[in-house]
């Protein structure tokens, strides 16, 4: 069975889905949607249907699933509409900007017996998976995630990233979900203990130092920034009781900016296909990251910053 997909939102991340679809033997692109005719133009002469309103895309009975690649504040309504239309859903992170909305989507997916997967692409990083297979996290005393980039380089023409209302905040709202999910995927459930957030003159969080507690009281921390001057850094530093260290560089071997995403998004599509074929994801993946982002901002506010 070939899974027929539509993509809603042809912004910067759609490039990685399109590349992954070229490699996929189980998913096929059938429709795209964007309000920009310029972004739809590359598909005009192809068999791929073009829409400027996702309501018409969702009306297509031939589509099995959709990828939601819209600005963060639009995820909830688009996911809700897709589930109501009977489509399986893969949503870019974060699933929503509000925890209750995330829970509502999970309940809908369960009720309709549809897949609801949040695309945490770092889960499929080769270096992370190898480290897990090798048991690199066993015996860890401290685990630190370092997630640094310059947002303007990542966003390109998707200027909504720089609008806190559309993004849901700054680096904590947008990079935080990926970091939190990566840590939770490797370690288990986390709790935020302290958050030091650095904001620019517009009040947007451009950097953060976050302390968390993992299972068994494991010390966990996350370093985030949106104004990193040296390209990008995406790694995990594991420290052991004997003082030794191990670094999982998730960008190792990836030549060029963001090229690690190519194999990671192949993993996203494979997970989506597996879920649709019977190993259903009901939206649970995605919820905890929403909780942790909420708790990070709430802790900052309670500290009077």
Backbone as CSV, one residue per row, in Angstrom:
resi,resn,N_x,N_y,N_z,CA_x,CA_y,CA_z,C_x,C_y,C_z
1,UNK,0.839,-1.199,0.000,0.000,0.000,0.000,0.873,1.247,0.000
2,UNK,0.690,2.091,-0.993,1.396,3.371,-1.049,0.594,4.403,-0.281
3,UNK,1.251,5.107,0.603,0.594,6.138,1.401,0.634,7.440,0.633
4,UNK,-0.532,7.971,0.333,-0.644,9.186,-0.469,-0.699,10.396,0.460
5,UNK,0.294,11.286,0.286,0.504,12.395,1.217,0.207,13.750,0.592
6,UNK,-0.224,14.667,1.458,-0.295,16.079,1.110,0.532,16.870,2.099
7,UNK,1.156,17.935,1.641,1.925,18.819,2.524,1.205,20.158,2.613
8,UNK,0.907,20.578,3.824,0.257,21.865,4.066,1.308,22.825,4.604
9,UNK,1.724,23.756,3.764,2.766,24.718,4.118,4.083,24.348,3.462
10,UNK,4.509,25.158,2.500,5.703,24.832,1.715,6.883,25.726,2.104
11,UNK,7.011,25.988,3.416,8.116,26.785,3.921,9.414,26.004,3.960
12,UNK,10.373,26.519,4.723,11.751,26.027,4.679,11.869,24.534,4.970
13,UNK,11.085,23.999,5.883,11.216,22.590,6.248,10.627,21.662,5.187
14,UNK,9.757,22.164,4.331,9.175,21.307,3.291,10.260,20.729,2.384
15,UNK,11.357,21.440,2.229,12.482,20.969,1.406,12.952,19.587,1.868
16,UNK,13.005,19.379,3.178,13.504,18.108,3.706,12.482,16.997,3.532
17,UNK,11.211,17.329,3.627,10.185,16.336,3.344,10.222,15.925,1.868
18,UNK,10.392,16.894,0.996,10.421,16.592,-0.434,11.600,15.698,-0.773
19,UNK,12.758,15.976,-0.188,13.930,15.129,-0.414,13.697,13.722,0.136
20,UNK,13.098,13.634,1.322,12.825,12.329,1.915,11.822,11.548,1.071
21,UNK,10.846,12.227,0.508,9.858,11.563,-0.340,10.502,10.975,-1.589
22,UNK,11.542,11.613,-2.089,12.253,11.090,-3.249,12.906,9.746,-2.947
23,UNK,13.252,9.520,-1.668,13.905,8.279,-1.255,12.919,7.225,-0.770
24,UNK,11.684,7.640,-0.502,10.719,6.734,0.104,10.127,5.763,-0.918
25,UNK,9.963,4.532,-0.488,9.306,3.528,-1.334,7.874,3.276,-0.881
26,UNK,7.447,3.963,0.183,6.105,3.707,0.733,5.213,4.947,0.749
27,UNK,5.795,6.133,0.616,5.008,7.372,0.639,5.148,8.085,-0.697
28,UNK,4.059,8.675,-1.125,4.041,9.372,-2.407,3.355,10.724,-2.240
29,UNK,3.975,11.773,-2.756,3.390,13.109,-2.679,2.291,13.255,-3.720
30,UNK,1.101,13.638,-3.261,-0.036,13.816,-4.165,-0.569,15.241,-4.187
31,UNK,-0.295,16.033,-3.133,-0.869,17.382,-3.080,-0.001,18.283,-2.212
32,UNK,-0.010,19.573,-2.538,0.686,20.584,-1.745,-0.248,21.774,-1.559
33,UNK,0.009,22.528,-0.497,-0.833,23.683,-0.199,0.016,24.816,0.352
34,UNK,-0.199,26.005,-0.156,0.443,27.200,0.371,-0.324,28.413,-0.144
35,UNK,-0.312,29.482,0.621,-0.972,30.717,0.173,-0.112,31.461,-0.830
36,UNK,1.150,31.078,-0.977,2.064,31.724,-1.919,2.080,30.962,-3.246
37,UNK,1.688,31.626,-4.311,1.732,30.995,-5.630,3.168,30.714,-6.060
38,UNK,4.095,31.518,-5.581,5.507,31.286,-5.904,5.981,29.943,-5.364
39,UNK,5.531,29.591,-4.178,5.942,28.314,-3.595,5.226,27.126,-4.232
40,UNK,4.102,27.362,-4.842,3.384,26.295,-5.538,3.870,26.113,-6.975
41,UNK,4.517,27.129,-7.522,4.920,27.126,-8.934,5.728,25.894,-9.345
42,UNK,6.663,25.390,-8.521,7.436,24.219,-8.959,6.596,22.973,-9.221
43,UNK,5.361,22.943,-8.747,4.509,21.765,-8.896,3.449,21.939,-9.987
44,UNK,3.426,23.118,-10.613,2.344,23.453,-11.538,2.262,22.493,-12.721
45,UNK,3.408,22.035,-13.204,3.421,21.160,-14.376,3.540,19.686,-13.992
46,UNK,3.335,19.375,-12.730,3.477,18.001,-12.248,2.101,17.413,-11.939
47,UNK,2.029,16.113,-11.657,0.739,15.504,-11.280,0.297,15.881,-9.870
48,UNK,1.145,16.582,-9.133,0.820,16.958,-7.755,-0.223,18.073,-7.759
49,UNK,-1.321,17.871,-7.057,-2.384,18.885,-6.986,-1.930,20.058,-6.124
50,UNK,-2.249,21.270,-6.571,-1.874,22.488,-5.851,-3.116,23.161,-5.266
51,UNK,-3.000,23.572,-3.999,-4.106,24.216,-3.303,-3.587,25.462,-2.601
52,UNK,-4.444,26.485,-2.517,-4.078,27.668,-1.726,-4.901,27.768,-0.445
53,UNK,-5.689,26.722,-0.168,-6.498,26.644,1.044,-6.492,25.181,1.488
54,UNK,-6.046,24.931,2.727,-5.936,23.521,3.107,-7.286,22.830,3.258
55,UNK,-8.356,23.586,3.331,-9.681,22.960,3.389,-9.965,22.172,2.117
56,UNK,-9.564,22.693,0.962,-9.792,21.972,-0.296,-8.861,20.766,-0.405
57,UNK,-7.652,20.890,0.100,-6.744,19.738,0.105,-7.320,18.619,0.957
58,UNK,-7.846,18.959,2.122,-8.396,17.947,3.023,-9.648,17.290,2.468
59,UNK,-10.289,17.938,1.490,-11.481,17.359,0.866,-11.141,16.241,-0.115
60,UNK,-9.852,16.092,-0.452,-9.444,15.090,-1.438,-9.551,13.687,-0.822
61,UNK,-10.462,12.855,-1.287,-10.661,11.530,-0.681,-9.507,10.571,-0.951
62,UNK,-8.644,10.918,-1.904,-7.529,10.027,-2.248,-6.358,10.157,-1.278
63,UNK,-6.310,11.232,-0.519,-5.182,11.448,0.389,-5.349,10.622,1.663
64,UNK,-4.282,9.936,2.038,-4.289,9.160,3.278,-3.829,9.984,4.472
65,UNK,-2.899,10.891,4.225,-2.258,11.599,5.337,-1.779,12.970,4.891
66,UNK,-1.558,13.834,5.885,-1.037,15.167,5.590,0.108,15.490,6.544
67,UNK,1.002,16.315,6.049,2.083,16.877,6.848,1.727,18.325,7.121
68,UNK,1.700,18.699,8.386,1.401,20.079,8.777,2.726,20.809,8.972
69,UNK,3.006,21.735,8.076,4.275,22.466,8.089,3.999,23.973,8.084
70,UNK,3.123,24.369,8.988,2.684,25.761,9.094,3.374,26.445,10.268
71,UNK,3.269,27.776,10.384,3.746,28.449,11.597,3.141,27.821,12.845
72,UNK,3.896,27.845,13.921,3.537,27.092,15.129,2.136,27.378,15.651
73,UNK,1.715,28.646,15.593,0.421,28.991,16.172,-0.760,28.455,15.365
74,UNK,-0.502,27.931,14.163,-1.568,27.396,13.316,-1.693,25.877,13.409
75,UNK,-0.792,25.235,14.136,-0.774,23.772,14.184,-2.078,23.186,14.725
76,UNK,-2.585,23.747,15.799,-3.762,23.166,16.442,-4.948,23.117,15.493
77,UNK,-5.297,24.236,14.884,-6.468,24.271,14.008,-6.280,23.368,12.791
78,UNK,-5.072,23.364,12.222,-4.831,22.541,11.035,-4.883,21.060,11.372
79,UNK,-4.291,20.665,12.497,-4.344,19.263,12.912,-5.774,18.827,13.191
80,UNK,-6.511,19.682,13.869,-7.903,19.373,14.192,-8.720,19.177,12.911
81,UNK,-8.540,20.062,11.942,-9.275,19.955,10.682,-8.892,18.682,9.928
82,UNK,-7.602,18.343,9.954,-7.146,17.146,9.245,-7.710,15.877,9.875
83,UNK,-7.697,15.799,11.185,-8.248,14.623,11.859,-9.748,14.499,11.596
84,UNK,-10.445,15.615,11.629,-11.885,15.590,11.347,-12.168,15.146,9.919
85,UNK,-11.213,15.420,9.014,-11.369,15.012,7.615,-10.949,13.566,7.395
86,UNK,-10.527,12.889,8.468,-10.171,11.483,8.362,-8.770,11.221,7.871
87,UNK,-7.890,12.221,7.997,-6.516,12.067,7.533,-5.571,11.765,8.699
88,UNK,-4.631,10.878,8.461,-3.525,10.712,9.378,-2.680,11.986,9.331
89,UNK,-2.010,12.306,10.437,-1.315,13.593,10.538,0.113,13.421,11.032
90,UNK,1.022,14.080,10.349,2.389,14.287,10.832,2.560,15.792,10.961
91,UNK,2.788,16.257,12.185,2.855,17.699,12.439,4.269,18.095,12.836
92,UNK,4.754,19.170,12.245,6.035,19.722,12.683,5.941,20.116,14.156
93,UNK,7.064,20.067,14.843,7.086,20.478,16.247,6.992,22.008,16.328
94,UNK,6.412,22.509,17.413,5.699,21.790,18.470,4.304,21.391,17.996
95,UNK,3.747,20.363,18.618,2.408,19.940,18.235,1.437,21.098,18.388
96,UNK,1.482,21.778,19.514,0.678,22.979,19.765,1.478,23.913,20.665
97,UNK,0.937,25.090,20.896,1.541,26.035,21.834,0.882,25.967,23.205
98,UNK,-0.112,25.105,23.344,-0.896,25.017,24.573,-1.078,23.545,24.938
99,UNK,-0.827,23.203,26.181,-0.883,21.805,26.592,-2.284,21.223,26.455
100,UNK,-3.313,21.959,26.841,-4.670,21.437,26.739,-5.056,21.170,25.290
101,UNK,-4.574,22.000,24.374,-4.845,21.761,22.956,-4.149,20.488,22.475
102,UNK,-2.931,20.263,22.949,-2.212,19.039,22.581,-2.964,17.806,23.063
103,UNK,-3.470,17.874,24.281,-4.237,16.757,24.833,-5.535,16.541,24.054
104,UNK,-6.150,17.629,23.623,-7.377,17.531,22.835,-7.112,16.818,21.508
105,UNK,-5.990,17.150,20.861,-5.648,16.488,19.595,-5.370,15.003,19.810
106,UNK,-4.673,14.673,20.889,-4.427,13.261,21.182,-5.748,12.506,21.349
107,UNK,-6.688,13.103,22.075,-7.977,12.452,22.295,-8.738,12.282,20.980
108,UNK,-8.632,13.265,20.085,-9.281,13.162,18.782,-8.669,12.024,17.975
109,UNK,-7.335,11.949,17.959,-6.656,10.893,17.197,-7.070,9.518,17.707
110,UNK,-7.175,9.385,19.007,-7.607,8.109,19.583,-9.048,7.803,19.188
111,UNK,-9.900,8.816,19.260,-11.319,8.615,18.962,-11.520,8.206,17.499
112,UNK,-10.764,8.856,16.597,-10.910,8.571,15.167,-10.004,7.436,14.700
113,UNK,-9.168,6.921,15.614,-8.217,5.840,15.295,-7.307,6.233,14.128
114,UNK,-6.739,7.421,14.268,-5.831,7.962,13.255,-4.469,8.250,13.869
115,UNK,-3.456,8.175,13.047,-2.111,8.525,13.479,-1.985,10.026,13.682
116,UNK,-1.346,10.400,14.783,-0.956,11.790,15.022,0.487,11.759,15.513
117,UNK,1.403,12.099,14.634,2.832,12.022,14.920,3.443,13.418,14.886
118,UNK,4.195,13.772,15.916,4.968,15.013,15.878,6.342,14.693,15.309
119,UNK,6.799,15.518,14.373,8.040,15.249,13.636,9.259,15.739,14.419
120,UNK,9.645,14.980,15.436,10.887,15.268,16.156,12.024,14.581,15.408
121,UNK,12.597,15.274,14.454,13.523,14.623,13.528,14.796,14.122,14.194
122,UNK,15.193,14.712,15.343,16.427,14.260,15.981,16.323,12.834,16.524
123,UNK,15.120,12.325,16.731,14.935,10.941,17.169,15.560,9.950,16.185
124,UNK,15.700,10.357,14.934,16.140,9.448,13.886,17.597,9.714,13.480
125,UNK,18.285,10.553,14.267,19.678,10.866,13.973,20.546,9.620,14.158
126,UNK,21.359,9.307,13.155,22.167,8.093,13.181,23.089,8.039,14.400
127,UNK,23.696,9.165,14.740,24.661,9.197,15.835,23.978,8.989,17.187
128,UNK,22.793,9.575,17.345,22.034,9.372,18.581,21.607,7.918,18.711
129,UNK,21.090,7.340,17.639,20.626,5.951,17.688,21.782,4.990,17.966
130,UNK,22.943,5.277,17.375,24.102,4.426,17.629,24.521,4.498,19.097
131,UNK,24.497,5.710,19.657,24.864,5.877,21.065,23.906,5.123,21.979
132,UNK,22.630,5.127,21.637,21.650,4.381,22.432,21.914,2.877,22.336
133,UNK,22.205,2.399,21.134,22.505,0.981,20.953,23.748,0.571,21.747
134,UNK,24.716,1.480,21.854,25.964,1.195,22.567,25.854,1.397,24.073
135,UNK,24.690,1.855,24.546,24.489,2.056,25.977,25.274,3.226,26.541
136,UNK,25.499,4.248,25.730,26.335,5.376,26.144,25.733,6.187,27.288
137,UNK,24.421,6.096,27.488,23.794,6.877,28.556,23.810,6.143,29.906
138,UNK,24.179,4.877,29.880,24.208,4.100,31.123,25.344,4.588,32.020
139,UNK,25.027,4.814,33.284,26.038,5.283,34.222,26.342,6.762,34.137
140,UNK,25.529,7.497,33.376,25.761,8.934,33.241,25.508,9.664,34.558
141,UNK,26.347,10.652,34.850,26.163,11.512,36.022,25.470,12.816,35.628
142,UNK,25.729,13.284,34.422,25.170,14.536,33.915,25.056,14.416,32.400
143,UNK,23.944,14.891,31.855,23.769,14.939,30.403,23.379,16.365,30.022
144,UNK,24.122,16.935,29.077,23.866,18.306,28.629,23.593,18.318,27.135
145,UNK,22.466,18.901,26.755,22.147,19.100,25.345,22.538,20.512,24.956
146,UNK,23.289,20.634,23.869,23.691,21.959,23.376,23.095,22.141,21.984
147,UNK,22.250,23.170,21.874,21.482,23.374,20.650,21.580,24.845,20.271
148,UNK,22.528,25.141,19.404,22.844,26.533,19.082,22.783,26.761,17.569
149,UNK,22.178,27.860,17.179,22.121,28.251,15.772,21.801,29.739,15.679
150,UNK,21.917,30.265,14.488,21.498,31.642,14.231,20.165,31.559,13.507
151,UNK,19.107,32.052,14.131,17.766,31.813,13.632,17.548,32.370,12.232
152,UNK,18.175,33.499,11.917,17.983,34.074,10.586,18.482,33.131,9.491
153,UNK,19.555,32.380,9.776,20.087,31.443,8.789,19.126,30.273,8.592
154,UNK,18.501,29.838,9.658,17.552,28.727,9.565,16.238,29.161,8.915
155,UNK,15.731,30.307,9.313,14.381,30.716,8.920,14.273,31.079,7.450
156,UNK,15.310,31.713,6.896,15.219,32.154,5.509,14.047,33.102,5.314
157,UNK,13.184,32.737,4.370,12.016,33.596,4.096,10.860,33.350,5.062
158,UNK,11.000,32.365,5.926,9.945,32.092,6.919,10.110,33.030,8.113
159,UNK,9.775,34.293,7.888,10.002,35.309,8.920,9.090,35.156,10.126
160,UNK,8.106,34.266,10.048,7.224,34.062,11.203,7.997,33.547,12.410
161,UNK,9.141,32.904,12.188,9.946,32.447,13.322,10.303,33.610,14.247
162,UNK,10.471,34.784,13.664,10.917,35.948,14.425,9.761,36.720,15.041
163,UNK,8.541,36.260,14.803,7.348,36.864,15.394,6.924,35.977,16.566
164,UNK,7.072,36.460,17.779,6.835,35.617,18.948,5.400,35.110,19.029
165,UNK,4.446,35.858,18.498,3.055,35.403,18.527,2.857,34.189,17.624
166,UNK,3.519,34.177,16.474,3.406,33.057,15.536,4.234,31.865,15.987
167,UNK,5.398,32.155,16.546,6.321,31.102,16.955,5.947,30.518,18.313
168,UNK,5.312,31.347,19.155,5.012,30.934,20.518,6.050,31.389,21.507
169,UNK,7.019,32.150,21.026,8.125,32.632,21.848,9.363,32.732,20.998
170,UNK,10.498,32.340,21.562,11.749,32.372,20.826,12.391,30.997,20.812
171,UNK,13.664,30.946,21.206,14.394,29.677,21.110,13.810,28.594,22.011
172,UNK,13.246,28.960,23.152,12.644,27.946,24.034,11.416,27.327,23.370
173,UNK,10.601,28.150,22.716,9.376,27.663,22.084,9.660,26.829,20.844
174,UNK,10.703,27.199,20.093,10.917,26.532,18.805,11.993,25.462,18.857
175,UNK,13.142,25.745,19.439,14.188,24.729,19.571,13.950,23.841,20.786
176,UNK,13.319,24.407,21.812,13.075,23.658,23.035,12.410,22.316,22.806
177,UNK,11.339,22.233,22.018,10.690,20.935,21.813,11.627,19.861,21.266
178,UNK,12.473,20.223,20.292,13.416,19.239,19.751,14.402,18.775,20.819
179,UNK,14.930,19.729,21.583,15.903,19.392,22.624,15.256,18.535,23.706
180,UNK,14.100,18.958,24.176,13.423,18.211,25.231,13.061,16.804,24.766
181,UNK,12.600,16.677,23.532,12.238,15.352,23.052,13.474,14.466,22.902
182,UNK,14.570,15.033,22.404,15.799,14.256,22.264,16.244,13.717,23.618
183,UNK,16.234,14.579,24.627,16.634,14.159,25.967,15.661,13.126,26.546
184,UNK,14.374,13.373,26.389,13.380,12.440,26.918,13.436,11.093,26.204
185,UNK,13.675,11.123,24.911,13.795,9.904,24.111,14.947,9.043,24.620
186,UNK,16.051,9.699,24.984,17.235,8.980,25.445,17.170,8.597,26.921
187,UNK,16.521,9.464,27.736,16.643,9.318,29.191,15.355,8.954,29.915
188,UNK,14.211,9.405,29.407,12.950,9.214,30.111,12.340,10.556,30.500
189,UNK,11.326,10.528,31.334,10.573,11.720,31.691,11.443,12.728,32.450
190,UNK,11.307,13.996,32.099,12.096,15.076,32.691,11.198,16.065,33.418
191,UNK,11.804,16.771,34.377,11.118,17.855,35.077,12.033,19.081,35.072
192,UNK,11.468,20.248,34.724,12.249,21.485,34.729,12.444,21.951,36.166
193,UNK,13.679,22.307,36.503,13.990,22.784,37.850,14.382,24.258,37.880
194,UNK,15.091,24.710,36.881,15.519,26.108,36.844,15.656,26.564,35.397
195,UNK,15.321,27.823,35.134,15.424,28.359,33.774,15.968,29.778,33.819
196,UNK,17.091,29.982,33.161,17.654,31.309,32.992,17.538,31.660,31.512
197,UNK,16.711,32.653,31.214,16.410,32.988,29.829,16.935,34.375,29.503
198,UNK,17.644,34.471,28.392,18.214,35.745,27.925,17.353,36.263,26.776
199,UNK,16.835,37.471,26.966,15.934,38.051,25.973,16.556,39.272,25.294
200,UNK,16.142,39.522,24.038,16.632,40.707,23.334,15.774,41.918,23.674
201,UNK,16.032,43.037,23.023,15.321,44.278,23.331,13.831,44.184,23.045
202,UNK,13.444,43.245,22.175,12.028,43.060,21.844,11.358,42.058,22.791
203,UNK,12.119,41.521,23.728,11.559,40.572,24.679,11.543,39.135,24.205
204,UNK,12.174,38.855,23.065,12.207,37.490,22.519,13.369,36.729,23.142
205,UNK,13.111,35.516,23.583,14.178,34.710,24.178,15.160,34.254,23.096
206,UNK,16.406,34.707,23.239,17.470,34.390,22.289,18.454,33.373,22.845
207,UNK,18.364,33.083,24.126,19.240,32.099,24.740,18.636,31.604,26.032
208,UNK,19.018,30.402,26.425,18.485,29.844,27.673,19.440,28.797,28.231
209,UNK,19.518,28.775,29.551,20.212,27.727,30.298,19.157,27.081,31.198
210,UNK,18.882,25.814,30.971,17.771,25.151,31.650,18.296,23.922,32.389
211,UNK,17.946,23.830,33.661,18.316,22.665,34.468,17.083,21.790,34.648
212,UNK,17.277,20.482,34.474,16.175,19.528,34.592,16.612,18.350,35.443
213,UNK,15.637,17.617,35.919,15.894,16.374,36.634,15.365,15.224,35.801
214,UNK,16.213,14.214,35.609,15.805,13.032,34.879,15.461,11.898,35.823
215,UNK,15.193,10.721,35.283,14.871,9.561,36.120,15.983,9.281,37.140
216,UNK,15.576,8.974,38.348,16.546,8.689,39.391,17.336,9.893,39.844
217,UNK,16.811,11.095,39.536,17.502,12.315,39.931,18.684,12.673,39.044
218,UNK,18.806,12.041,37.878,19.891,12.353,36.951,19.901,13.845,36.626
219,UNK,21.072,14.469,36.706,21.205,15.888,36.377,21.234,16.053,34.854
220,UNK,20.327,16.876,34.354,20.194,17.108,32.921,20.141,18.616,32.694
221,UNK,20.762,19.081,31.627,20.692,20.510,31.318,20.568,20.705,29.820
222,UNK,20.045,21.854,29.452,19.893,22.218,28.046,20.391,23.634,27.843
223,UNK,21.212,23.817,26.828,21.697,25.135,26.442,21.127,25.444,25.063
224,UNK,20.420,26.564,24.953,19.798,26.955,23.690,20.247,28.354,23.298
225,UNK,20.394,28.579,22.003,20.586,29.963,21.542,20.129,30.104,20.101
226,UNK,19.680,31.312,19.810,19.243,31.690,18.472,20.191,32.699,17.825
227,UNK,21.270,33.045,18.495,22.195,34.047,17.949,23.630,33.528,17.985
228,UNK,23.790,32.260,17.733,25.096,31.602,17.750,25.915,32.080,16.549
229,UNK,27.123,32.587,16.755,27.881,33.188,15.647,28.753,32.220,14.862
230,UNK,28.715,30.927,15.196,29.663,29.976,14.605,28.979,28.866,13.799
231,UNK,27.924,29.186,13.088,27.217,28.168,12.318,26.144,27.504,13.158
232,UNK,26.340,26.237,13.523,25.389,25.560,14.402,26.108,24.497,15.221
233,UNK,25.585,24.244,16.397,26.069,23.190,17.275,24.867,22.425,17.787
234,UNK,24.858,21.121,17.556,23.765,20.259,18.008,24.405,18.975,18.546
235,UNK,24.602,18.919,19.854,25.231,17.730,20.408,24.750,17.448,21.820
236,UNK,25.133,16.284,22.321,24.851,15.866,23.686,26.180,15.523,24.352
237,UNK,26.423,16.121,25.503,27.619,15.859,26.286,27.231,14.979,27.474
238,UNK,27.806,13.784,27.529,27.526,12.847,28.621,28.753,12.811,29.530
239,UNK,28.532,13.069,30.809,29.612,13.022,31.789,29.350,11.870,32.758
240,UNK,30.417,11.132,33.086,30.317,9.951,33.938,30.961,10.210,35.300
241,UNK,30.648,9.356,36.245,31.117,9.530,37.627,32.634,9.541,37.734
242,UNK,33.315,8.856,36.835,34.780,8.808,36.898,35.446,10.016,36.242
243,UNK,34.619,10.981,35.794,35.158,12.184,35.173,35.307,12.103,33.669
244,UNK,35.094,10.946,33.082,35.200,10.818,31.629,33.964,11.404,30.948
245,UNK,34.108,11.685,29.659,33.034,12.299,28.894,32.864,11.596,27.547
246,UNK,31.676,11.724,27.026,31.406,11.246,25.661,30.483,12.254,24.996
247,UNK,30.806,12.648,23.765,30.008,13.626,23.032,29.339,12.948,21.845
248,UNK,28.030,13.135,21.741,27.280,12.697,20.560,27.065,13.924,19.689
249,UNK,27.862,14.035,18.638,27.740,15.164,17.715,26.749,14.770,16.631
250,UNK,25.539,15.312,16.708,24.497,14.923,15.770,24.718,15.475,14.372
251,UNK,25.709,16.354,14.225,26.031,16.922,12.916,27.264,16.278,12.295
252,UNK,27.883,15.346,12.995,29.113,14.728,12.504,28.900,14.092,11.130
253,UNK,29.790,14.405,10.208,29.716,13.839,8.869,28.743,14.533,7.947
254,UNK,28.035,15.520,8.444,27.074,16.258,7.621,27.756,17.519,7.097
255,UNK,28.032,17.550,5.831,28.737,18.682,5.238,27.717,19.698,4.732
256,UNK,27.772,20.879,5.277,26.830,21.915,4.871,25.755,22.139,5.911
257,UNK,25.216,23.334,5.904,24.244,23.764,6.896,22.973,22.923,6.810
258,UNK,22.558,22.353,7.932,21.311,21.601,8.080,21.260,20.303,7.283
259,UNK,22.392,19.808,6.780,22.332,18.606,5.954,22.045,17.342,6.757
260,UNK,22.222,17.374,8.074,21.856,16.206,8.878,20.363,15.924,8.796
261,UNK,19.582,16.939,8.459,18.131,16.769,8.406,17.689,15.827,7.291
262,UNK,18.524,15.623,6.278,18.101,14.767,5.175,17.810,13.342,5.657
263,UNK,18.745,12.733,6.363,18.484,11.354,6.806,17.469,11.329,7.946
264,UNK,17.422,12.404,8.739,16.471,12.432,9.845,15.030,12.481,9.341
265,UNK,14.772,13.243,8.286,13.405,13.307,7.765,13.020,12.041,7.002
266,UNK,13.996,11.295,6.504,13.675,9.965,5.994,13.144,9.098,7.135
267,UNK,13.722,9.276,8.324,13.243,8.562,9.499,11.839,8.982,9.904
268,UNK,11.547,10.271,9.795,10.199,10.757,10.108,9.164,10.076,9.204
269,UNK,9.435,10.053,7.894,8.487,9.436,6.961,8.335,7.937,7.218
270,UNK,9.443,7.264,7.537,9.364,5.835,7.819,8.508,5.572,9.060
271,UNK,8.664,6.421,10.086,7.867,6.275,11.305,6.390,6.542,11.001
272,UNK,6.120,7.555,10.210,4.737,7.861,9.832,4.107,6.672,9.108
273,UNK,4.833,6.114,8.141,4.302,4.992,7.373,4.052,3.788,8.278
274,UNK,4.987,3.497,9.180,4.820,2.377,10.102,3.599,2.562,10.981
275,UNK,3.389,3.798,11.433,2.249,4.072,12.291,0.928,3.891,11.544
276,UNK,0.876,4.408,10.339,-0.345,4.294,9.544,-0.658,2.826,9.246
277,UNK,0.384,2.029,9.093,0.206,0.619,8.753,-0.102,-0.263,9.952
278,UNK,-0.210,0.333,11.139,-0.654,-0.470,12.255,0.002,-0.220,13.591
279,UNK,1.201,0.383,13.588,1.860,0.683,14.861,1.532,2.113,15.261
280,UNK,0.268,2.352,15.576,-0.278,3.699,15.625,0.327,4.582,16.711
281,UNK,0.714,5.789,16.289,1.068,6.861,17.214,-0.176,7.716,17.387
282,UNK,-0.581,7.939,18.628,-1.866,8.595,18.887,-1.730,10.053,19.313
283,UNK,-0.542,10.615,19.174,-0.352,11.995,19.603,0.423,12.120,20.887
284,UNK,0.669,10.990,21.559,1.424,11.046,22.810,2.805,11.633,22.582
285,UNK,3.459,11.209,21.478,4.717,11.844,21.100,4.380,13.284,20.711
286,UNK,4.906,14.189,21.418,4.621,15.605,21.158,4.095,16.324,22.381
287,UNK,3.337,15.605,23.208,2.686,16.247,24.354,3.688,16.665,25.415
288,UNK,4.644,15.788,25.724,5.547,16.093,26.829,6.436,17.293,26.534
289,UNK,6.815,17.467,25.283,7.622,18.634,24.928,6.826,19.927,25.118
290,UNK,5.526,19.878,24.815,4.662,21.039,25.055,4.629,21.363,26.549
291,UNK,4.534,20.313,27.376,4.541,20.508,28.839,5.848,21.153,29.306
292,UNK,6.953,20.661,28.812,8.250,21.153,29.275,8.500,22.596,28.837
293,UNK,8.059,22.956,27.629,8.168,24.358,27.203,7.306,25.242,28.092
294,UNK,6.078,24.807,28.353,5.197,25.559,29.246,5.846,25.746,30.612
295,UNK,6.396,24.678,31.157,6.990,24.744,32.490,8.226,25.642,32.518
296,UNK,8.975,25.658,31.423,10.170,26.512,31.362,9.786,27.979,31.440
297,UNK,8.831,28.385,30.623,8.386,29.783,30.657,7.733,30.115,31.997
298,UNK,6.957,29.182,32.537,6.283,29.442,33.814,7.290,29.596,34.936
299,UNK,8.359,28.808,34.922,9.368,28.897,35.957,10.112,30.217,35.879
300,UNK,10.397,30.659,34.654,11.020,31.967,34.489,10.129,33.054,35.070
301,UNK,8.832,32.996,34.768,7.898,34.009,35.255,7.785,33.975,36.776
302,UNK,7.800,32.779,37.348,7.648,32.677,38.805,8.882,33.172,39.532
303,UNK,10.022,33.182,38.849,11.247,33.690,39.453,11.355,35.206,39.355
304,UNK,10.337,35.812,38.699,10.311,37.274,38.634,11.194,37.858,37.554
305,UNK,11.606,37.044,36.607,12.442,37.569,35.521,11.585,38.091,34.395
